[in-house]
């Protein structure tokens, strides 16, 4: 979907930032929110892994050992 506004006048009172600085403002916003978004994504990925791995690993001990080594080694700095 694409929205295009041609010849739209924006009053000075409604403008955010300086004229021509919109892209820079948007990129600075991404820089400030990037870490929070990554943390949320990591949490959303960990929840189902923890919920389902306990059931699967109780039935298959080899998987439990392999999964534990992967989970703990990924948390260590390389």
Secondary structure, DSSP 8 states (H G I E B T S, - for coil): ------S----GGG--SSTT-HHHHHHHHHHHHHHHHHHHHHHHHHHHHHHHHHHHHHH-HHHHHHHHHHHHHHHS--
